[in-house]
Amino acid sequence: MTAADVWVAKDDGSDIIRAASITGVSRDYNGNINLRLSGGEHTAVTLVHGDLPDRNPAPDDFHRQLLKVTAELSDTAEPAIVRPVFDAERGWRWHTEHL
């Protein structure tokens, strides 16, 4: 791992993806936030499931917020991980931790 590595985790923490492997970020019609990854099979990973009954849907620009956060973190000297977090009072946000 180099000093500028940025990682992105699913909301439940079950998968962690190196941000440099992300080729696309999207929000589908169900409100899911999905990543497309580079590589042979062009794997897709769902970061946030937008149709769960116990949560409000993520904001319309939540996928764009991820791009902004990862771009800002890639300019730092410390490796970091970013993940989506749902809080009943504040809603969805991107939480950042330095590794």
N, CA, C and O atoms as a DFTB+ gen file, in Angstrom:
396 C
 N C O
     1  1       0.844      -1.168       0.000
     2  2       0.000       0.000       0.000
     3  2       0.891       1.234       0.000
     4  3       1.784       1.361       0.837
     5  1       0.647       2.140      -0.938
     6  2       1.383       3.393      -0.968
     7  2       0.678       4.421      -0.095
     8  3      -0.476       4.233       0.290
     9  1       1.367       5.493       0.211
    10  2       0.849       6.483       1.157
    11  2      -0.426       7.154       0.691
    12  3      -1.211       7.602       1.526
    13  1      -0.666       7.243      -0.618
    14  2      -1.839       7.956      -1.109
    15  2      -3.006       7.028      -1.437
    16  3      -3.977       7.474      -2.048
    17  1      -2.944       5.753      -1.051
    18  2      -4.039       4.838      -1.360
    19  2      -5.319       5.251      -0.657
    20  3      -5.322       5.573       0.531
    21  1      -6.400       5.233      -1.412
    22  2      -7.717       5.504      -0.876
    23  2      -8.558       4.263      -1.134
    24  3      -8.528       3.696      -2.226
    25  1      -9.304       3.847      -0.126
    26  2     -10.140       2.660      -0.185
    27  2     -11.583       3.063       0.049
    28  3     -11.848       4.026       0.768
    29  1     -12.530       2.331      -0.557
    30  2     -13.957       2.602      -0.400
    31  2     -14.612       1.325       0.106
    32  3     -14.411       0.255      -0.469
    33  1     -15.401       1.430       1.189
    34  2     -16.061       0.272       1.787
    35  2     -17.565       0.327       1.551
    36  3     -18.146       1.400       1.392
    37  1     -18.182      -0.850       1.531
    38  2     -19.636      -0.922       1.489
    39  2     -20.205      -0.424       2.816
    40  3     -19.481      -0.325       3.807
    41  1     -21.487      -0.115       2.835
    42  2     -22.089       0.416       4.056
    43  2     -22.033      -0.571       5.219
    44  3     -21.986      -0.155       6.376
    45  1     -22.039      -1.867       4.928
    46  2     -21.953      -2.860       6.007
    47  2     -20.519      -3.310       6.282
    48  3     -20.289      -4.139       7.161
    49  1     -19.550      -2.766       5.532
    50  2     -18.143      -3.095       5.732
    51  2     -17.714      -4.432       5.175
    52  3     -16.577      -4.849       5.398
    53  1     -18.592      -5.125       4.451
    54  2     -18.266      -6.472       3.979
    55  2     -17.286      -6.484       2.810
    56  3     -16.603      -7.488       2.605
    57  1     -17.196      -5.424       2.052
    58  2     -16.245      -5.328       0.946
    59  2     -15.514      -4.001       1.033
    60  3     -16.096      -2.978       1.395
    61  1     -14.232      -4.030       0.696
    62  2     -13.423      -2.815       0.635
    63  2     -12.707      -2.820      -0.710
    64  3     -12.058      -3.800      -1.077
    65  1     -12.832      -1.720      -1.437
    66  2     -12.328      -1.624      -2.791
    67  2     -11.312      -0.495      -2.874
    68  3     -11.523       0.578      -2.309
    69  1     -10.223      -0.730      -3.569
    70  2      -9.247       0.336      -3.801
    71  2      -9.857       1.343      -4.778
    72  3     -10.313       0.964      -5.856
    73  1      -9.866       2.611      -4.405
    74  2     -10.501       3.642      -5.224
    75  2      -9.907       3.707      -6.624
    76  3     -10.617       4.034      -7.576
    77  1      -8.627       3.406      -6.771
    78  2      -7.986       3.437      -8.086
    79  2      -8.568       2.389      -9.033
    80  3      -8.389       2.494     -10.246
    81  1      -9.263       1.380      -8.500
    82  2      -9.870       0.332      -9.320
    83  2     -11.262       0.688      -9.808
    84  3     -11.847      -0.050     -10.602
    85  1     -11.800       1.805      -9.346
    86  2     -13.157       2.208      -9.704
    87  2     -13.146       2.891     -11.069
    88  3     -12.395       3.840     -11.298
    89  1     -13.993       2.390     -11.972
    90  2     -14.106       3.011     -13.291
    91  2     -15.402       3.792     -13.450
    92  3     -15.538       4.579     -14.386
    93  1     -16.348       3.586     -12.556
    94  2     -17.616       4.305     -12.647
    95  2     -18.398       4.216     -11.354
    96  3     -18.282       3.244     -10.608
    97  1     -19.197       5.243     -11.094
    98  2     -20.075       5.295      -9.924
    99  2     -21.448       5.692     -10.432
   100  3     -21.573       6.624     -11.227
   101  1     -22.489       4.986      -9.974
   102  2     -23.833       5.314     -10.457
   103  2     -24.870       5.161      -9.354
   104  3     -24.639       4.529      -8.323
   105  1     -26.002       5.759      -9.613
   106  2     -27.174       5.627      -8.760
   107  2     -28.271       5.079      -9.663
   108  3     -28.613       5.692     -10.675
   109  1     -28.826       3.916      -9.295
   110  2     -29.842       3.320     -10.163
   111  2     -31.247       3.783      -9.764
   112  3     -31.407       4.593      -8.851
   113  1     -32.248       3.265     -10.450
   114  2     -33.632       3.689     -10.227
   115  2     -34.168       3.304      -8.852
   116  3     -35.144       3.895      -8.390
   117  1     -33.553       2.329      -8.190
   118  2     -33.965       1.923      -6.846
   119  2     -33.243       2.714      -5.752
   120  3     -33.515       2.524      -4.567
   121  1     -32.330       3.594      -6.145
   122  2     -31.579       4.382      -5.173
   123  2     -30.295       3.719      -4.719
   124  3     -29.625       4.223      -3.817
   125  1     -29.936       2.591      -5.332
   126  2     -28.682       1.922      -4.991
   127  2     -27.500       2.724      -5.536
   128  3     -27.566       3.281      -6.632
   129  1     -26.415       2.772      -4.752
   130  2     -25.179       3.391      -5.205
   131  2     -24.240       2.256      -5.589
   132  3     -23.872       1.433      -4.751
   133  1     -23.854       2.218      -6.864
   134  2     -23.067       1.113      -7.411
   135  2     -21.721       1.598      -7.943
   136  3     -21.588       2.720      -8.432
   137  1     -20.730       0.717      -7.832
   138  2     -19.409       0.956      -8.403
   139  2     -19.172      -0.043      -9.517
   140  3     -19.590      -1.198      -9.424
   141  1     -18.508       0.395     -10.562
   142  2     -18.001      -0.512     -11.586
   143  2     -16.489      -0.521     -11.439
   144  3     -15.858       0.526     -11.290
   145  1     -15.916      -1.723     -11.483
   146  2     -14.483      -1.882     -11.249
   147  2     -13.768      -2.288     -12.520
   148  3     -14.328      -2.966     -13.381
   149  1     -12.516      -1.860     -12.622
   150  2     -11.696      -2.260     -13.763
   151  2     -11.293      -3.713     -13.590
   152  3     -11.386      -4.273     -12.498
   153  1     -10.858      -4.296     -14.647
   154  2     -10.433      -5.688     -14.595
   155  2     -11.126      -6.488     -15.671
   156  3     -11.934      -5.963     -16.437
   157  1     -10.803      -7.758     -15.718
   158  2     -11.301      -8.637     -16.761
   159  2     -12.804      -8.747     -16.855
   160  3     -13.345      -8.770     -17.961
   161  1     -13.498      -8.815     -15.732
   162  2     -14.936      -9.058     -15.790
   163  2     -15.771      -7.813     -15.528
   164  3     -16.999      -7.891     -15.551
   165  1     -15.151      -6.682     -15.282
   166  2     -15.859      -5.430     -14.998
   167  2     -16.917      -5.637     -13.922
   168  3     -18.108      -5.432     -14.155
   169  1     -16.477      -6.034     -12.778
   170  2     -17.333      -6.335     -11.646
   171  2     -18.064      -5.085     -11.164
   172  3     -17.530      -3.977     -11.221
   173  1     -19.294      -5.280     -10.688
   174  2     -20.070      -4.197     -10.080
   175  2     -20.264      -4.514      -8.602
   176  3     -20.480      -5.667      -8.229
   177  1     -20.188      -3.482      -7.764
   178  2     -20.375      -3.616      -6.322
   179  2     -21.410      -2.588      -5.892
   180  3     -21.326      -1.421      -6.275
   181  1     -22.391      -3.019      -5.093
   182  2     -23.379      -2.091      -4.552
   183  2     -22.899      -1.624      -3.190
   184  3     -22.752      -2.426      -2.268
   185  1     -22.653      -0.319      -3.064
   186  2     -22.202       0.255      -1.794
   187  2     -23.350       0.518      -0.846
   188  3     -23.235       0.288       0.358
   189  1     -24.457       1.000      -1.382
   190  2     -25.622       1.364      -0.576
   191  2     -26.856       0.780      -1.247
   192  3     -27.073       0.990      -2.441
   193  1     -27.661       0.055      -0.492
   194  2     -28.936      -0.446      -0.999
   195  2     -29.994       0.599      -0.682
   196  3     -30.284       0.866       0.485
   197  1     -30.562       1.180      -1.708
   198  2     -31.488       2.287      -1.542
   199  2     -32.905       1.894      -1.222
   200  3     -33.725       2.759      -0.912
   201  1     -33.224       0.608      -1.286
   202  2     -34.611       0.206      -1.097
   203  2     -34.852      -0.546       0.219
   204  3     -35.822      -1.296       0.329
   205  1     -33.988      -0.355       1.207
   206  2     -34.196      -0.993       2.506
   207  2     -35.233      -0.207       3.295
   208  3     -35.165       1.021       3.344
   209  1     -36.194      -0.892       3.915
   210  2     -37.298      -0.178       4.576
   211  2     -36.902       0.623       5.816
   212  3     -37.619       1.552       6.190
   213  1     -35.785       0.293       6.465
   214  2     -35.409       0.979       7.698
   215  2     -34.523       2.206       7.461
   216  3     -34.040       2.811       8.418
   217  1     -34.306       2.576       6.202
   218  2     -33.429       3.700       5.888
   219  2     -34.085       4.619       4.870
   220  3     -34.872       4.186       4.029
   221  1     -33.745       5.880       4.965
   222  2     -34.136       6.825       3.923
   223  2     -33.215       6.606       2.736
   224  3     -32.077       6.170       2.907
   225  1     -33.691       6.902       1.541
   226  2     -32.798       6.756       0.390
   227  2     -31.630       7.742       0.460
   228  3     -31.740       8.810       1.063
   229  1     -30.531       7.374      -0.154
   230  2     -29.370       8.263      -0.221
   231  2     -29.733       9.482      -1.069
   232  3     -30.599       9.394      -1.939
   233  1     -29.078      10.617      -0.822
   234  2     -29.352      11.819      -1.622
   235  2     -29.113      11.563      -3.111
   236  3     -28.337      10.684      -3.488
   237  1     -29.784      12.336      -3.936
   238  2     -29.658      12.167      -5.388
   239  2     -28.228      12.316      -5.876
   240  3     -27.850      11.697      -6.871
   241  1     -27.424      13.126      -5.195
   242  2     -26.043      13.349      -5.633
   243  2     -25.024      12.575      -4.797
   244  3     -23.843      12.922      -4.791
   245  1     -25.461      11.542      -4.098
   246  2     -24.570      10.809      -3.190
   247  2     -23.401      10.172      -3.930
   248  3     -22.291      10.127      -3.399
   249  1     -23.624       9.685      -5.134
   250  2     -22.544       9.098      -5.921
   251  2     -21.533      10.168      -6.335
   252  3     -20.337       9.889      -6.420
   253  1     -22.000      11.378      -6.589
   254  2     -21.090      12.478      -6.923
   255  2     -20.297      12.916      -5.694
   256  3     -19.131      13.294      -5.805
   257  1     -20.935      12.863      -4.517
   258  2     -20.229      13.180      -3.276
   259  2     -19.056      12.225      -3.070
   260  3     -17.995      12.636      -2.600
   261  1     -19.247      10.943      -3.421
   262  2     -18.154       9.968      -3.290
   263  2     -16.980      10.360      -4.172
   264  3     -15.830      10.292      -3.738
   265  1     -17.252      10.766      -5.396
   266  2     -16.174      11.185      -6.291
   267  2     -15.400      12.359      -5.709
   268  3     -14.171      12.394      -5.780
   269  1     -16.116      13.317      -5.137
   270  2     -15.468      14.483      -4.539
   271  2     -14.582      14.075      -3.364
   272  3     -13.442      14.526      -3.258
   273  1     -15.104      13.227      -2.484
   274  2     -14.354      12.799      -1.298
   275  2     -13.099      12.028      -1.702
   276  3     -12.018      12.289      -1.175
   277  1     -13.233      11.086      -2.629
   278  2     -12.061      10.290      -3.018
   279  2     -11.026      11.154      -3.732
   280  3      -9.827      10.935      -3.562
   281  1     -11.459      12.124      -4.522
   282  2     -10.510      13.026      -5.185
   283  2      -9.754      13.855      -4.152
   284  3      -8.543      14.039      -4.272
   285  1     -10.456      14.355      -3.143
   286  2      -9.796      15.140      -2.098
   287  2      -8.825      14.282      -1.295
   288  3      -7.728      14.731      -0.962
   289  1      -9.222      13.049      -0.982
   290  2      -8.354      12.171      -0.202
   291  2      -7.121      11.740      -0.979
   292  3      -6.070      11.510      -0.380
   293  1      -7.223      11.627      -2.289
   294  2      -6.071      11.188      -3.084
   295  2      -4.964      12.229      -3.089
   296  3      -3.823      11.922      -3.434
   297  1      -5.292      13.462      -2.708
   298  2      -4.282      14.517      -2.630
   299  2      -3.555      14.550      -1.290
   300  3      -2.603      15.312      -1.123
   301  1      -3.989      13.737      -0.340
   302  2      -3.338      13.723       0.973
   303  2      -2.191      12.731       0.980
   304  3      -2.072      11.908       0.072
   305  1      -1.352      12.804       1.992
   306  2      -0.195      11.918       2.093
   307  2      -0.522      10.651       2.876
   308  3       0.301       9.737       2.927
   309  1      -1.699      10.575       3.484
   310  2      -2.047       9.426       4.314
   311  2      -3.041       8.516       3.604
   312  3      -3.951       9.003       2.934
   313  1      -2.881       7.198       3.739
   314  2      -3.898       6.296       3.213
   315  2      -5.185       6.453       4.016
   316  3      -5.150       6.739       5.212
   317  1      -6.322       6.263       3.344
   318  2      -7.607       6.465       4.013
   319  2      -8.646       5.502       3.476
   320  3      -8.494       4.932       2.395
   321  1      -9.699       5.334       4.250
   322  2     -10.853       4.549       3.841
   323  2     -12.091       5.421       4.010
   324  3     -12.224       6.144       4.998
   325  1     -12.980       5.347       3.050
   326  2     -14.225       6.104       3.101
   327  2     -15.378       5.113       2.963
   328  3     -15.310       4.166       2.180
   329  1     -16.437       5.346       3.736
   330  2     -17.590       4.447       3.664
   331  2     -18.868       5.226       3.894
   332  3     -18.864       6.245       4.584
   333  1     -19.972       4.748       3.314
   334  2     -21.251       5.406       3.530
   335  2     -21.808       5.049       4.901
   336  3     -21.718       3.900       5.334
   337  1     -22.381       6.033       5.580
   338  2     -22.945       5.837       6.912
   339  2     -24.332       6.459       6.932
   340  3     -24.531       7.570       6.440
   341  1     -25.292       5.735       7.506
   342  2     -26.639       6.287       7.667
   343  2     -26.877       6.607       9.124
   344  3     -26.666       5.767       9.999
   345  1     -27.318       7.822       9.380
   346  2     -27.657       8.292      10.721
   347  2     -29.088       8.816      10.650
   348  3     -29.412       9.606       9.764
   349  1     -29.950       8.383      11.575
   350  2     -31.360       8.773      11.528
   351  2     -31.551      10.286      11.574
   352  3     -32.495      10.807      10.979
   353  1     -30.672      10.992      12.270
   354  2     -30.804      12.448      12.380
   355  2     -30.194      13.183      11.197
   356  3     -30.760      14.165      10.716
   357  1     -29.040      12.712      10.724
   358  2     -28.300      13.428       9.676
   359  2     -28.466      12.814       8.297
   360  3     -28.068      13.425       7.305
   361  1     -29.038      11.633       8.209
   362  2     -29.184      10.956       6.922
   363  2     -27.880      10.304       6.490
   364  3     -27.057       9.930       7.325
   365  1     -27.697      10.169       5.183
   366  2     -26.506       9.548       4.624
   367  2     -25.361      10.544       4.545
   368  3     -25.562      11.723       4.251
   369  1     -24.152      10.051       4.813
   370  2     -22.940      10.860       4.674
   371  2     -21.783       9.911       4.408
   372  3     -21.883       8.707       4.648
   373  1     -20.690      10.465       3.912
   374  2     -19.467       9.684       3.692
   375  2     -18.557       9.899       4.894
   376  3     -18.196      11.031       5.217
   377  1     -18.192       8.803       5.553
   378  2     -17.318       8.854       6.732
   379  2     -15.911       8.469       6.297
   380  3     -15.723       7.470       5.603
   381  1     -14.931       9.253       6.701
   382  2     -13.541       9.024       6.333
   383  2     -12.711       8.668       7.555
   384  3     -12.825       9.299       8.606
   385  1     -11.877       7.653       7.404
   386  2     -10.931       7.251       8.452
   387  2      -9.545       7.169       7.816
   388  3      -9.392       6.633       6.719
   389  1      -8.551       7.695       8.500
   390  2      -7.175       7.519       8.031
   391  2      -6.647       6.206       8.560
   392  3      -6.894       5.844       9.710
   393  1      -5.920       5.491       7.717
   394  2      -5.385       4.176       8.094
   395  2      -4.034       4.312       8.757
   396  3      -3.431       3.311       9.141
